[in-house]
Amino acid sequence: MARGWESKSVEEQLEQREEERKQAGQADPAKARVAGAEQARARQMLLLKRERVLSEKTSHHARRSALQAALKDIEAELQKLG
């Protein structure tokens, strides 16, 4: 199932930040704090998306399947963040 542009954007941003952290190392503590804050914001955003998906009620089989797939993707992203 195709994911929305929003999920792809978040995933790309997280990958980019991970690469930047690897390149920068721990040389600059301020950058490490910023990276930690960005990771916390990404985690919070994923938690909010998860909450929204869980709150949706539907009796339509296709919509329910789409919500379950979205929830699975969100939980996978949360697990990557740790």
PyMOL CGO cylinders between C-alpha atoms (Angstrom):
from pymol import cmd
from pymol.cgo import CYLINDER

trace = [
    CYLINDER, 0.00, 0.00, 0.00, 1.32, 3.41, -0.89, 0.3, 1, 1, 1, 1, 1, 1,
    CYLINDER, 1.32, 3.41, -0.89, 1.98, 5.79, 1.94, 0.3, 1, 1, 1, 1, 1, 1,
    CYLINDER, 1.98, 5.79, 1.94, 1.08, 9.46, 1.81, 0.3, 1, 1, 1, 1, 1, 1,
    CYLINDER, 1.08, 9.46, 1.81, 3.57, 12.20, 1.02, 0.3, 1, 1, 1, 1, 1, 1,
    CYLINDER, 3.57, 12.20, 1.02, 3.60, 13.18, 4.68, 0.3, 1, 1, 1, 1, 1, 1,
    CYLINDER, 3.60, 13.18, 4.68, 5.05, 9.85, 5.80, 0.3, 1, 1, 1, 1, 1, 1,
    CYLINDER, 5.05, 9.85, 5.80, 7.68, 9.89, 3.09, 0.3, 1, 1, 1, 1, 1, 1,
    CYLINDER, 7.68, 9.89, 3.09, 8.73, 13.39, 4.03, 0.3, 1, 1, 1, 1, 1, 1,
    CYLINDER, 8.73, 13.39, 4.03, 9.16, 12.44, 7.69, 0.3, 1, 1, 1, 1, 1, 1,
    CYLINDER, 9.16, 12.44, 7.69, 11.10, 9.34, 6.77, 0.3, 1, 1, 1, 1, 1, 1,
    CYLINDER, 11.10, 9.34, 6.77, 13.42, 11.30, 4.46, 0.3, 1, 1, 1, 1, 1, 1,
    CYLINDER, 13.42, 11.30, 4.46, 13.98, 13.97, 7.12, 0.3, 1, 1, 1, 1, 1, 1,
    CYLINDER, 13.98, 13.97, 7.12, 14.85, 11.36, 9.72, 0.3, 1, 1, 1, 1, 1, 1,
    CYLINDER, 14.85, 11.36, 9.72, 17.30, 9.64, 7.40, 0.3, 1, 1, 1, 1, 1, 1,
    CYLINDER, 17.30, 9.64, 7.40, 18.91, 12.95, 6.51, 0.3, 1, 1, 1, 1, 1, 1,
    CYLINDER, 18.91, 12.95, 6.51, 19.30, 13.91, 10.19, 0.3, 1, 1, 1, 1, 1, 1,
    CYLINDER, 19.30, 13.91, 10.19, 20.78, 10.51, 10.98, 0.3, 1, 1, 1, 1, 1, 1,
    CYLINDER, 20.78, 10.51, 10.98, 23.39, 10.98, 8.25, 0.3, 1, 1, 1, 1, 1, 1,
    CYLINDER, 23.39, 10.98, 8.25, 24.18, 14.48, 9.50, 0.3, 1, 1, 1, 1, 1, 1,
    CYLINDER, 24.18, 14.48, 9.50, 24.64, 13.16, 13.04, 0.3, 1, 1, 1, 1, 1, 1,
    CYLINDER, 24.64, 13.16, 13.04, 27.02, 10.47, 11.82, 0.3, 1, 1, 1, 1, 1, 1,
    CYLINDER, 27.02, 10.47, 11.82, 29.08, 13.02, 9.88, 0.3, 1, 1, 1, 1, 1, 1,
    CYLINDER, 29.08, 13.02, 9.88, 29.17, 15.56, 12.69, 0.3, 1, 1, 1, 1, 1, 1,
    CYLINDER, 29.17, 15.56, 12.69, 29.86, 13.02, 15.40, 0.3, 1, 1, 1, 1, 1, 1,
    CYLINDER, 29.86, 13.02, 15.40, 29.72, 14.40, 18.92, 0.3, 1, 1, 1, 1, 1, 1,
    CYLINDER, 29.72, 14.40, 18.92, 32.07, 17.30, 18.16, 0.3, 1, 1, 1, 1, 1, 1,
    CYLINDER, 32.07, 17.30, 18.16, 29.46, 19.97, 18.83, 0.3, 1, 1, 1, 1, 1, 1,
    CYLINDER, 29.46, 19.97, 18.83, 27.21, 19.48, 21.88, 0.3, 1, 1, 1, 1, 1, 1,
    CYLINDER, 27.21, 19.48, 21.88, 24.81, 22.18, 20.66, 0.3, 1, 1, 1, 1, 1, 1,
    CYLINDER, 24.81, 22.18, 20.66, 24.23, 20.24, 17.45, 0.3, 1, 1, 1, 1, 1, 1,
    CYLINDER, 24.23, 20.24, 17.45, 23.66, 17.10, 19.49, 0.3, 1, 1, 1, 1, 1, 1,
    CYLINDER, 23.66, 17.10, 19.49, 20.99, 18.91, 21.54, 0.3, 1, 1, 1, 1, 1, 1,
    CYLINDER, 20.99, 18.91, 21.54, 19.32, 20.19, 18.39, 0.3, 1, 1, 1, 1, 1, 1,
    CYLINDER, 19.32, 20.19, 18.39, 19.35, 16.71, 16.87, 0.3, 1, 1, 1, 1, 1, 1,
    CYLINDER, 19.35, 16.71, 16.87, 17.82, 15.32, 20.07, 0.3, 1, 1, 1, 1, 1, 1,
    CYLINDER, 17.82, 15.32, 20.07, 15.11, 17.96, 20.02, 0.3, 1, 1, 1, 1, 1, 1,
    CYLINDER, 15.11, 17.96, 20.02, 14.34, 17.22, 16.37, 0.3, 1, 1, 1, 1, 1, 1,
    CYLINDER, 14.34, 17.22, 16.37, 14.10, 13.53, 17.14, 0.3, 1, 1, 1, 1, 1, 1,
    CYLINDER, 14.10, 13.53, 17.14, 11.74, 14.27, 20.03, 0.3, 1, 1, 1, 1, 1, 1,
    CYLINDER, 11.74, 14.27, 20.03, 9.54, 16.39, 17.74, 0.3, 1, 1, 1, 1, 1, 1,
    CYLINDER, 9.54, 16.39, 17.74, 9.47, 13.64, 15.12, 0.3, 1, 1, 1, 1, 1, 1,
    CYLINDER, 9.47, 13.64, 15.12, 8.50, 11.12, 17.78, 0.3, 1, 1, 1, 1, 1, 1,
    CYLINDER, 8.50, 11.12, 17.78, 5.75, 13.39, 19.10, 0.3, 1, 1, 1, 1, 1, 1,
    CYLINDER, 5.75, 13.39, 19.10, 4.40, 13.88, 15.58, 0.3, 1, 1, 1, 1, 1, 1,
    CYLINDER, 4.40, 13.88, 15.58, 4.30, 10.11, 15.03, 0.3, 1, 1, 1, 1, 1, 1,
    CYLINDER, 4.30, 10.11, 15.03, 2.53, 9.61, 18.35, 0.3, 1, 1, 1, 1, 1, 1,
    CYLINDER, 2.53, 9.61, 18.35, -0.10, 12.16, 17.36, 0.3, 1, 1, 1, 1, 1, 1,
    CYLINDER, -0.10, 12.16, 17.36, -0.61, 10.45, 14.02, 0.3, 1, 1, 1, 1, 1, 1,
    CYLINDER, -0.61, 10.45, 14.02, -0.94, 7.12, 15.80, 0.3, 1, 1, 1, 1, 1, 1,
    CYLINDER, -0.94, 7.12, 15.80, -3.54, 8.57, 18.15, 0.3, 1, 1, 1, 1, 1, 1,
    CYLINDER, -3.54, 8.57, 18.15, -5.54, 9.97, 15.23, 0.3, 1, 1, 1, 1, 1, 1,
    CYLINDER, -5.54, 9.97, 15.23, -5.51, 6.64, 13.39, 0.3, 1, 1, 1, 1, 1, 1,
    CYLINDER, -5.51, 6.64, 13.39, -6.60, 4.79, 16.53, 0.3, 1, 1, 1, 1, 1, 1,
    CYLINDER, -6.60, 4.79, 16.53, -9.45, 7.23, 17.12, 0.3, 1, 1, 1, 1, 1, 1,
    CYLINDER, -9.45, 7.23, 17.12, -10.99, 6.70, 13.67, 0.3, 1, 1, 1, 1, 1, 1,
    CYLINDER, -10.99, 6.70, 13.67, -13.96, 4.36, 13.55, 0.3, 1, 1, 1, 1, 1, 1,
    CYLINDER, -13.96, 4.36, 13.55, -15.20, 2.81, 10.33, 0.3, 1, 1, 1, 1, 1, 1,
    CYLINDER, -15.20, 2.81, 10.33, -17.22, -0.17, 9.22, 0.3, 1, 1, 1, 1, 1, 1,
    CYLINDER, -17.22, -0.17, 9.22, -15.89, -0.08, 5.65, 0.3, 1, 1, 1, 1, 1, 1,
    CYLINDER, -15.89, -0.08, 5.65, -13.47, -2.96, 5.14, 0.3, 1, 1, 1, 1, 1, 1,
    CYLINDER, -13.47, -2.96, 5.14, -11.12, -1.14, 2.73, 0.3, 1, 1, 1, 1, 1, 1,
    CYLINDER, -11.12, -1.14, 2.73, -10.85, 1.92, 4.98, 0.3, 1, 1, 1, 1, 1, 1,
    CYLINDER, -10.85, 1.92, 4.98, -10.23, -0.25, 8.03, 0.3, 1, 1, 1, 1, 1, 1,
    CYLINDER, -10.23, -0.25, 8.03, -7.46, -2.08, 6.17, 0.3, 1, 1, 1, 1, 1, 1,
    CYLINDER, -7.46, -2.08, 6.17, -5.90, 1.24, 5.17, 0.3, 1, 1, 1, 1, 1, 1,
    CYLINDER, -5.90, 1.24, 5.17, -5.97, 2.44, 8.78, 0.3, 1, 1, 1, 1, 1, 1,
    CYLINDER, -5.97, 2.44, 8.78, -4.38, -0.79, 9.99, 0.3, 1, 1, 1, 1, 1, 1,
    CYLINDER, -4.38, -0.79, 9.99, -1.60, -0.46, 7.40, 0.3, 1, 1, 1, 1, 1, 1,
    CYLINDER, -1.60, -0.46, 7.40, -1.03, 3.17, 8.40, 0.3, 1, 1, 1, 1, 1, 1,
    CYLINDER, -1.03, 3.17, 8.40, -0.85, 2.17, 12.05, 0.3, 1, 1, 1, 1, 1, 1,
    CYLINDER, -0.85, 2.17, 12.05, 1.68, -0.53, 11.23, 0.3, 1, 1, 1, 1, 1, 1,
    CYLINDER, 1.68, -0.53, 11.23, 3.86, 1.99, 9.36, 0.3, 1, 1, 1, 1, 1, 1,
    CYLINDER, 3.86, 1.99, 9.36, 3.66, 4.53, 12.19, 0.3, 1, 1, 1, 1, 1, 1,
    CYLINDER, 3.66, 4.53, 12.19, 4.60, 1.94, 14.79, 0.3, 1, 1, 1, 1, 1, 1,
    CYLINDER, 4.60, 1.94, 14.79, 7.55, 0.81, 12.65, 0.3, 1, 1, 1, 1, 1, 1,
    CYLINDER, 7.55, 0.81, 12.65, 8.79, 4.41, 12.47, 0.3, 1, 1, 1, 1, 1, 1,
    CYLINDER, 8.79, 4.41, 12.47, 8.39, 4.81, 16.23, 0.3, 1, 1, 1, 1, 1, 1,
    CYLINDER, 8.39, 4.81, 16.23, 10.42, 1.67, 16.79, 0.3, 1, 1, 1, 1, 1, 1,
    CYLINDER, 10.42, 1.67, 16.79, 13.20, 3.04, 14.57, 0.3, 1, 1, 1, 1, 1, 1,
    CYLINDER, 13.20, 3.04, 14.57, 13.36, 6.15, 16.74, 0.3, 1, 1, 1, 1, 1, 1,
    CYLINDER, 13.36, 6.15, 16.74, 13.69, 4.01, 19.85, 0.3, 1, 1, 1, 1, 1, 1,
]
cmd.load_cgo(trace, "trace")
